[in-house]
């Protein structure tokens, strides 16, 4: 996020996970994690469901692709 909101620590939900655990959240949930300090890669799974009536904004898609390319 360009300008993440200020959130007091007591208002954050902290999901403490053990190796092999998963956390599922809504796509509009602002989320983060601490750095991975293990020698193993983190895995992620993204599932997107869209209605047939939706349209893709070309400018937003280009911004997304640029951001994705920076972390790949």
N, C-alpha and C positions, 0 to 999 in steps of 0.2 A: 504494500500500500504506500502510496505517495505520502499521505498524511494520516497515519494511524491515530485513532482516538486515544485520548488520555484515559486510562482506566485505573482506578485505585486497586492495589493488590487484593484487598478484601472483597472486591467485586468480580474478580476473575475466578473461573472454574479451573481447578487444577486436576487434570486426569493423570494419576500416577500409574504408569503401565509397567508391567514386567515383560521381559523378553518373550516374544511370541504373541503378546496381547495386541488388540486393535481398538481403535477409537473411531466411531462413526459420527459424523456431524453433517449438518446442512451446508450446502455449498456457499451460503452467504455468512457462515460463521467465521469471524476473524479468529485465526488460530496461529500458533507458533510452537516451536519446540526448542529445547536447549540443544547445543551442539552434540553431535554423535561422537562419543569418545571411545567407541568400540572399533575393532578392525573390520567390522562387517557393515555392508551397505544397508541403508534403510530402504524398505520397499513401500511403495504407495500404489493404491488402486483408485482410479477415478472413474466413476460411472455417471454418465450424463443422460438424462431423459428429457426430451423436448417434444412439445406438441407440434403437429404439422403446421399450425398457424404461426409459429415463430419465424423470425427473420434474423439473419446475422448482419451486424453492423460492420462494414468493411474496415472502418478506421479502428474500431475496438479490436477486431480480429488481428489486424496488423500489429497493434500495440502488444497484444498477447503473444503473438509469434516472436516478436523481438525480445520480449522478456523471457520467454521460454528458451530461446536460443542462447541467452546469456548464462543460463544455469545448466545447460546440457553438456 
